[in-house]
Amino acid sequence: MNYSFYDFMMLVGSLGLFLFGMKTMSEGLQKAAGNKLRSILTAMTKNRFTGVLTGVFITALIQSSSATTVMVVSFVNAGLLNLLQSVTVIMGANIGTTITAWIISFFGFKFSIAAYSIPMIAIATPLLFSAKGKRKSYGELILGFALLFMGLDLLKNSVPDLKSNPEMLEFLTMFTQSGFTSVIIFLVVGTLLTIVVQSSSATMAITLIMVSKGWISYELGAAMVLGENIGTTITANIAAIPANISAKRAALAHTLFNITGIVWMLFLFFPFLNMVTNLAEFFGFGNPTLFSQELNSHPDAIRIVSDESGLLSADESAYQKKLMVYQASTSYGLALFHSMFNIINTFLLVWLAKAITNVVSFIIKKKATDEEFQLRYISTGLLSTSELSLIQAWNEIKSYGLRTQKMFAIARAFYEEKNENEAVKLFTRLQKYESISDRMEVEIARYLSKVGDGRLSEESKHQIQKMMRVVSEIESVSDGCYNIARTVVRRNENNAVYTKEMDENIQLMMNLVDKAIQHMIDALENDDVSDDELNRSKNTENEINNFRNQLRTQNILDINAKKYEYQVSVTYMDIIIECEKMGDYIINIMEALNQASKHNS
């Protein structure tokens, strides 16, 4: 069987399409999901058992545990599921994927959603060109979903076709007589095969072929099935490569969950297999070990069971029917083994879901550059009492303010960065911060609206109004940080070089903004601004305004004096003006908190 460089490039291109589909789907989810999908997912995963059932249902519906885990990773990446919820859904996906094995046993084929990728792209295309942002987001979601499945399908078709050429694996018969060592060997074979073909279902089909050809026994077929549980985790880990830290942890949790199950199963492998054999006979599927025994005892068994010529004698035809019944029993036995293992493993480890999340969080530690959307103090589920809800919301607003302060620090670092690669990393972080900031504003405001719908005192209603205004102004400050970074990008693209004096002026202006932001953080921490503190902040704001006016006048004089070109002055003054606007937003926050303190007194 030839495998050319072109075939290899097809494999790499398929992987690229898969990753691009994952990225597009994740971004579409972030824009289009909204509160409805979040509420549905939150309701479906409100406890570990409903989370498991969600995973079973989704995987049974789309017939691919890989696709389910990839979607879970994208949900985590989009902030729609937290890590603990994702672990329970992934556990359910492991049970759901066993349904595919039963379909193979009953029908011998697997429904593929990839066949609908092109029609899905046809649906997505007009939406992508829609003037309405919401429709465009849905278009991105559908397009990403289609490309994701198309990539998975192409991945499967771009590797050596082991399913149609099982003779490539006939050499494995030399490893079948080593007792428990053979079990380990074929577990590894099952893992590697699933990684290669990107489908545990395809590996299951190969396993059934190998057992039906008499190359391996039913016991070794079961070992390969265990290996498939490890191999199938590779897809989610590939999907998590471009995703945030929570998505990477979700993918690792899938791997850890499956490996833990394999470890305890290896200790109980043969007793467990005997139990499954007895259950298969009890349910009327027959004894799954008889086929291997018959092939070993009858020298012509393989020839007879494989004969499709119709020229067998009456005795051989009767024997062929008997062998085919045994073959079916083996298929059912492997499907039952697959189901029983995953059901029991999930039942045992679902109680340890929290421990698994702690372990993966310890293994994949959060770096300073890792950014993700996650509300720390409030949730979109049930509200607490009105007073507690306001406290939780206020804590979230404090966290929001600190995130904005950090964003300004990154914007300053980006302005000063000379290394192109480091600058790209900093700007990418700012883009993530901007996206997170927008979504935090929406979620906090939505939460406050829910609280406001309840029965509240006049004081609490006034508190909510104040908090709404503060949230809006904080978002404007974060917009200012991002706008400064975009202006710096324009400066770099135009190869504009600032004079030493211009650079010093920008640094002085940023120092003043930094001072104003610190006033804001202190005020948010205390939930109160006295008249003295407000006056101090207004003095800083006046400094910012006066400095802006001074620089604007000086800029005109410097251009006339030919100290620098007009084009250079455009980005220079844009940065100065954006800093002045941020000062305005901050003083609005301070005034809102000052008025609130007077109202409360």
C-alpha positions in Angstrom: 0.0 0.0 0.0 1.6 3.3 -1.1 1.4 6.5 1.0 2.8 9.4 -1.0 4.0 12.9 0.1 0.7 14.2 -1.4 -1.3 11.9 0.9 0.8 13.3 3.9 0.0 16.9 2.8 -3.7 16.0 2.6 -3.4 14.7 6.2 -1.8 18.0 7.4 -4.3 20.0 5.5 -7.2 18.1 7.0 -5.8 18.7 10.4 -5.6 22.4 9.6 -9.2 22.5 8.4 -10.3 20.7 11.6 -8.5 23.3 13.7 -9.8 26.2 11.7 -13.4 24.8 12.1 -12.8 24.5 15.8 -11.7 28.1 16.0 -14.5 29.4 13.9 -17.1 27.4 15.8 -15.7 28.7 19.1 -15.8 32.3 18.0 -19.3 31.9 16.6 -20.5 30.4 19.9 -19.0 33.3 21.8 -20.9 35.8 19.7 -24.2 34.0 19.1 -24.8 31.8 22.1 -26.2 34.4 24.3 -28.1 33.8 27.5 -30.5 31.2 26.2 -27.9 28.5 25.3 -26.0 29.3 28.5 -29.2 28.8 30.5 -30.0 25.5 28.7 -26.4 24.2 29.2 -26.4 25.3 32.8 -29.8 23.6 33.4 -28.6 20.4 31.7 -25.4 20.3 33.7 -26.7 21.6 37.0 -25.4 18.4 38.7 -23.0 15.7 37.8 -25.6 13.1 36.8 -27.5 15.4 34.4 -24.2 16.4 33.0 -23.4 12.7 32.3 -26.8 12.3 30.7 -26.2 15.3 28.5 -23.0 13.7 27.3 -24.7 10.4 26.6 -27.6 12.2 24.7 -25.3 14.4 22.5 -23.0 11.5 21.6 -25.8 9.2 20.8 -27.3 11.9 18.6 -24.3 12.8 16.5 -22.6 9.3 16.8 -19.2 10.6 17.6 -17.6 10.9 21.0 -14.7 12.8 19.4 -17.1 15.4 18.1 -18.9 15.6 21.5 -15.6 16.2 23.3 -14.5 18.7 20.7 -17.8 20.6 21.2 -17.4 20.4 24.9 -13.9 21.9 24.6 -15.3 24.7 22.4 -18.1 25.3 25.0 -15.5 25.6 27.7 -13.4 27.9 25.4 -16.5 30.1 24.9 -17.2 30.3 28.6 -20.5 28.4 28.3 -19.4 25.5 30.5 -17.0 25.5 33.4 -14.4 22.8 33.9 -16.4 20.6 36.3 -19.4 20.6 34.1 -17.3 19.7 31.1 -15.8 16.7 32.9 -19.3 15.2 33.6 -20.4 15.7 30.0 -17.2 14.0 28.7 -17.9 11.1 31.0 -21.3 10.8 29.5 -19.8 10.9 26.0 -17.8 7.8 26.8 -21.0 5.9 27.4 -22.7 7.5 24.4 -19.9 6.3 22.0 -20.6 2.7 22.9 -23.9 3.0 21.1 -21.9 3.2 17.9 -20.4 -0.2 18.6 -23.9 -1.7 18.9 -24.8 -0.1 15.6 -21.8 -1.7 14.0 -22.8 -5.1 15.5 -26.4 -4.7 14.3 -26.1 -3.0 11.0 -22.4 -2.8 10.1 -22.4 0.9 9.2 -22.0 4.3 10.9 -24.0 7.4 10.2 -21.7 10.3 9.4 -22.8 13.9 10.0 -19.9 14.9 7.7 -22.1 14.1 4.7 -24.1 17.2 5.6 -21.1 19.6 5.9 -21.5 21.1 2.4 -25.3 21.7 2.8 -24.5 23.3 6.2 -21.9 25.6 4.5 -24.7 26.5 2.0 -26.9 27.5 4.9 -24.1 29.4 6.6 -22.9 31.4 3.5 -25.9 33.9 3.2 -25.8 34.4 7.0 -22.2 35.3 6.8 -23.0 38.2 4.4 -26.0 39.3 6.5 -26.0 42.9 7.7 -27.2 41.9 11.1 -24.4 40.9 13.5 -26.5 38.2 15.2 -27.2 36.4 11.9 -23.5 36.7 10.9 -22.6 35.1 14.2 -24.9 32.2 13.6 -23.4 31.8 10.2 -19.9 31.6 11.7 -21.2 29.0 14.2 -22.7 26.8 11.5 -19.7 27.2 9.2 -17.3 26.2 12.0 -19.5 23.2 12.8 -19.5 22.1 9.2 -15.7 22.6 8.8 -15.0 20.8 12.0 -16.9 17.7 10.9 -15.4 18.0 7.4 -12.0 18.1 8.9 -12.6 15.1 11.0 -13.9 13.2 8.0 -10.9 14.2 5.9 -8.5 13.2 8.7 -10.0 9.8 8.7 -9.8 9.5 4.9 -6.3 10.9 4.7 -4.5 8.2 6.7 -3.5 4.8 5.4 -6.8 2.9 4.9 -6.4 0.2 7.5 -10.1 -0.6 7.6 -10.1 -1.6 4.0 -6.7 -3.2 4.2 -6.7 -5.2 7.5 -4.1 -7.6 6.0 -1.6 -4.9 7.0 -2.2 -5.9 10.6 -1.9 -9.7 10.1 1.7 -9.6 11.5 0.1 -9.0 14.9 -0.8 -12.7 15.2 2.7 -13.4 16.4 2.0 -11.5 19.6 -1.2 -13.4 20.6 0.3 -16.1 22.7 2.0 -14.1 25.5 -0.8 -14.2 28.1 -1.3 -10.9 30.0 1.5 -9.3 28.0 -0.6 -9.8 24.9 -3.4 -7.9 26.5 -1.0 -4.9 27.1 0.3 -5.2 23.5 -3.1 -5.1 22.0 -4.3 -2.3 24.3 -1.4 -0.2 22.9 -2.3 -1.4 19.3 -5.9 -0.2 19.9 -4.7 3.2 21.2 -2.4 3.8 18.3 -5.0 2.7 15.7 -7.5 5.1 17.1 -5.0 7.9 17.1 -4.2 7.1 13.4 -7.7 6.7 12.1 -9.2 9.4 14.3 -12.3 7.3 15.1 -12.9 4.8 17.8 -15.7 3.4 15.7 -13.4 2.7 12.8 -11.0 1.0 15.2 -13.9 -1.0 16.5 -14.7 -2.2 13.0 -11.0 -3.1 12.5 -11.1 -5.0 15.8 -14.2 -7.0 14.7 -12.5 -7.8 11.3 -9.3 -9.1 13.1 -11.4 -11.2 15.5 -13.6 -12.5 12.6 -10.5 -13.4 10.6 -9.2 -15.4 13.5 -6.1 -13.3 13.9 -6.8 -12.5 17.5 -9.1 -13.9 20.2 -12.1 -12.3 21.8 -10.0 -11.4 24.9 -7.5 -9.5 22.8 -10.3 -7.8 20.9 -11.5 -6.6 24.3 -8.0 -5.3 25.0 -8.1 -3.3 21.8 -11.4 -1.9 22.7 -9.8 -0.6 26.0 -7.1 1.0 23.9 -9.6 2.8 21.8 -10.8 4.6 24.9 -7.3 6.2 25.3 -6.8 6.8 21.6 -10.1 8.7 21.1 -8.9 11.4 23.6 -6.3 12.7 21.1 -9.0 14.5 19.1 -10.0 16.7 22.0 -6.4 17.4 22.9 -5.7 18.5 19.3 -8.9 20.7 19.4 -7.6 22.3 22.7 -4.3 23.4 21.1 -5.5 26.9 20.1 -8.0 27.2 23.0 -7.7 28.7 26.4 -6.4 27.1 29.6 -9.8 25.8 30.7 -10.3 24.0 27.4 -6.9 22.5 27.6 -7.8 21.3 31.1 -11.1 19.8 29.9 -9.2 17.8 27.2 -6.7 16.6 29.7 -9.5 15.6 32.1 -10.9 13.4 29.3 -7.5 11.7 29.0 -7.1 11.3 32.7 -10.6 9.9 33.1 -10.1 7.3 30.5 -6.6 6.3 31.6 -7.8 5.9 35.2 -10.5 3.5 34.0 -8.0 1.5 32.0 -5.7 1.1 35.0 -8.3 -0.4 37.3 -9.7 -2.5 34.5 -6.3 -4.1 33.8 -6.3 -5.4 37.4 -9.8 -7.0 36.9 -9.5 -7.8 33.2 -10.1 -11.5 33.1 -12.8 -11.7 35.9 -14.6 -8.7 34.2 -14.4 -10.4 30.8 -15.9 -13.6 32.3 -18.7 -11.5 33.8 -19.4 -9.9 30.4 -19.4 -13.4 28.7 -22.0 -14.6 31.2 -24.1 -11.5 30.7 -24.0 -11.9 26.9 -25.3 -15.5 27.2 -27.9 -14.3 29.7 -29.2 -11.6 27.3 -29.4 -14.1 24.5 -26.4 -12.8 22.5 -24.6 -16.2 22.7 -21.1 -17.0 24.0 -18.6 -14.5 22.5 -15.7 -16.9 23.1 -17.0 -19.7 21.0 -16.0 -18.2 17.6 -12.3 -18.0 18.6 -12.4 -21.6 20.0 -14.0 -22.9 16.8 -11.4 -21.2 14.6 -8.6 -22.8 16.6 -10.2 -26.3 16.7 -11.4 -26.5 13.0 -8.7 -26.0 10.3 -11.2 -25.1 7.6 -13.3 -22.8 9.8 -11.8 -19.5 8.4 -12.2 -20.6 4.8 -15.8 -21.7 5.3 -16.9 -18.6 7.2 -15.3 -16.3 4.6 -16.6 -18.2 1.6 -19.1 -16.1 -0.5 -19.1 -18.3 -3.6 -22.2 -20.3 -2.7 -20.4 -23.6 -3.7 -20.1 -25.0 -0.2 -21.5 -28.5 0.5 -24.7 -28.8 2.6 -22.6 -29.7 5.7 -20.3 -26.8 5.1 -23.2 -24.3 4.5 -24.7 -25.4 7.8 -21.4 -25.1 9.5 -21.0 -21.6 7.9 -24.3 -20.5 9.4 -23.2 -21.8 12.8 -19.9 -19.8 12.5 -21.7 -16.6 11.5 -23.9 -16.9 14.6 -20.7 -17.3 16.7 -19.3 -14.3 14.8 -22.3 -12.2 15.7 -22.0 -13.3 19.3 -18.4 -12.0 19.4 -19.5 -8.7 18.0 -22.2 -8.4 20.6 -19.8 -9.5 23.3 -17.3 -6.8 22.4 -20.1 -4.1 22.2 -21.4 -5.3 25.7 -17.8 -5.2 27.1 -17.4 -1.7 25.7 -20.7 -0.5 27.2 -20.3 -2.2 30.6 -16.8 -0.9 31.1 -17.7 2.7 30.3 -20.9 2.7 32.4 -19.2 1.2 35.4 -16.1 3.5 35.0 -18.4 6.6 34.8 -20.4 5.5 37.8 -17.2 5.0 39.8 -15.4 8.2 38.7 -18.4 10.6 38.6 -18.0 10.9 42.3 -14.4 12.1 41.8 -15.2 14.7 39.1 -14.1 17.5 41.5 -10.9 15.7 42.2 -10.2 15.2 38.5 -10.7 19.0 37.9 -8.3 19.7 40.8 -5.7 17.3 39.4 -5.8 18.8 35.8 -5.7 22.3 37.3 -2.6 21.3 39.2 -0.9 19.7 36.1 -1.8 22.6 33.7 -1.0 25.7 35.8 -2.3 29.1 34.8 0.3 31.4 33.4 0.3 35.2 33.5 -0.5 35.2 29.8 -3.5 32.8 30.0 -6.8 34.7 29.7 -10.2 33.3 29.9 -13.8 34.4 30.4 -15.0 33.3 33.8 -17.2 35.1 36.3 -15.8 34.5 39.8 -18.6 35.6 42.1 -21.9 35.4 40.2 -23.5 32.8 38.1 -26.3 32.7 35.5 -28.3 30.1 37.6 -30.5 30.8 40.6 -30.1 34.1 42.3 -29.2 34.4 46.0 -31.2 36.7 48.4 -31.3 40.2 47.1 -28.7 41.5 49.6 -26.3 38.6 48.9 -26.8 39.0 45.2 -25.8 42.7 45.4 -22.6 41.7 47.3 -21.7 39.1 44.8 -22.3 41.5 41.9 -20.2 44.2 43.6 -17.3 41.7 44.1 -17.6 40.9 40.4 -17.4 44.6 39.5 -14.2 44.9 41.7 -12.7 42.0 39.7 -13.8 43.8 36.5 -12.0 46.9 37.6 -8.8 45.0 38.4 -8.9 43.3 35.0 -9.2 46.8 33.4 -6.2 48.0 35.4 -4.2 45.0 34.2 -5.4 45.7 30.6 -3.9 49.3 30.8 -0.6 47.9 32.0 -0.5 45.6 29.0 -1.4 48.5 26.7 1.6 50.5 28.1 3.9 47.5 27.7 2.7 47.1 24.1 3.4 50.8 23.4 7.0 50.4 24.7 7.7 46.9 23.2 10.3 47.0 20.4 10.5 43.2 19.7 8.0 42.4 17.0 7.2 38.8 18.2 6.6 40.0 21.8 4.5 42.9 20.5 2.3 40.5 18.6 1.8 38.4 21.8 0.9 41.5 23.8 -1.6 42.7 21.2 -3.2 39.2 21.1 -3.6 39.3 24.9 -5.2 42.8 24.6 -7.7 41.4 22.0 -8.6 38.6 24.4 -9.0 41.1 27.3 -11.3 43.3 25.1 -13.5 40.4 24.2 -13.6 39.2 27.9 -14.4 42.8 29.0 -17.3 43.1 26.6 -18.8 39.8 27.8 -18.3 40.6 31.5 -20.2 43.9 31.0 -23.1 42.0 29.5 -23.2 39.3 32.1 -22.9 41.6 35.1 -25.6 43.9 33.7 -27.9 40.9 32.9 -27.4 39.6 36.5 -28.2 43.1 37.9 -31.3 43.2 35.8 -32.4 39.9 37.2 -31.8 41.1 40.7 -33.7 44.3 39.9 -36.8 42.3 38.8 -37.2 41.1 42.4 -38.7 42.9 45.3 -36.1 45.4 46.5 -35.9 48.4 48.9 -35.4 51.9 47.4 -31.9 51.8 48.7 -31.1 48.5 46.8 -32.7 49.9 43.6 -30.5 52.9 43.8 -27.5 50.6 44.4 -28.3 48.7 41.3 -28.6 51.9 39.2 -25.2 53.0 40.5 -23.6 49.6 39.7 -25.1 49.6 36.2 -23.5 53.0 35.5 -20.1 51.9 37.0 -20.1 48.7 34.9 -20.7 50.7 31.7 -18.0 53.2 32.5 -15.4 50.4 33.3 -16.2 48.9 29.9 -15.5 52.3 28.3 -12.1 52.4 30.1 -11.2 49.0 28.8 -12.3 50.1 25.3 -9.8 53.0 25.7 -7.0 50.6 26.5 -7.7 48.6 23.4 -8.1 51.8 21.3 -4.6 52.9 22.4 -3.2 49.5 21.3 -4.9 49.8 17.9 -3.4 53.3 17.5 0.0 51.9 18.3 -0.5 49.2 15.6 -1.3 52.0 13.1 1.9 53.8 14.2 3.9 50.7 13.6 2.3 50.0 10.2 3.1 53.6 9.1 6.7 53.2 10.5 6.1 56.4 12.4 9.0 57.4 14.7 8.3 59.6 17.7 10.8 62.1 18.9 12.2 61.7 22.4 10.0 64.6 23.6 6.8 63.0 22.1 7.6 59.7 23.8 8.2 61.4 27.2 4.9 63.3 26.8 3.0 60.0 26.2 4.7 58.4 29.2 3.7 61.4 31.4 0.1 61.2 30.2 0.0 57.5 30.8 1.3 58.0 34.3 -1.6 60.4 35.0 -4.1 57.9 33.7 -2.4 55.2 35.8 -2.9 57.4 38.8 -6.6 57.9 38.0 -7.1 54.2 37.5 -5.6 53.5 40.9 -8.1 56.0 42.4 -10.8 54.1 40.7 -9.6 50.7 42.1 -9.4 52.1 45.6 -12.9 53.5 45.3 -14.3 50.2 44.0 -12.6 48.4 46.9 -14.2 50.6 49.5 -17.6 51.0 47.6 -17.4 54.6 48.7 -15.9 58.0 47.6 -15.7 60.8 50.0 -15.7 64.5 48.9 -12.0 64.7 49.5 -11.3 61.6 47.4 -13.5 62.9 44.6 -11.7 66.3 44.7 -8.4 64.4 44.5 -9.6 62.5 41.5 -10.9 65.7 39.9 -7.5 67.3 40.3 -5.9 64.4 38.5 -8.6 64.7 35.8 -7.8 68.4 35.5 -4.1 67.6 35.1 -5.0 65.2 32.3 -7.2 67.8 30.5 -4.7 70.6 30.9 -1.8 68.4 29.7 -3.9 67.3 26.7 -4.6 71.0 25.8 -0.9 71.9 26.2 0.2 69.0 24.0 -2.4 69.8 21.3 -1.1 73.4 21.1 2.5 72.3 21.1 1.8 69.7 18.5 0.7 72.4 16.0 3.8 74.4 16.7 6.1 71.4 16.3 4.5 70.5 12.9 4.9 74.1 11.7 8.5 74.0 12.9 9.1 70.8 10.8 10.1 68.8 13.9 8.1 65.9 12.5 5.6 65.1 9.7 1.9 65.6 10.1 1.2 61.9 9.6 3.4 61.1 12.7 1.4 63.5 14.7 -1.9 61.8 13.9 -1.3 58.6 16.0 0.6 60.7 18.6 -2.4 62.9 19.3 -4.8 60.0 19.0 -3.0 58.3 22.0 -3.1 61.5 24.0 -6.8 62.1 23.3 -7.7 58.4 24.1 -5.9 58.8 27.5 -7.9 62.0 28.2 -11.2 60.1 27.4 -10.2 57.4 29.8 -9.8 60.1 32.5 -13.4 61.2 31.8 -14.8 57.7 32.2 -12.9 57.2 35.5 -14.2 60.5 36.9 -17.8 59.4 36.0 -17.2 56.3 38.1 -15.9 58.4 41.0 -18.9 60.7 40.8 -21.4 57.8 40.7 -19.8 56.3 43.9 -19.7 59.7 45.6 -23.4 60.3 44.9 -24.2 56.8 46.1 -22.4 57.4 49.4 -24.4 60.7 49.9 -27.6 58.9 49.1 -26.9 56.2 51.7 -26.0 58.7 54.3 
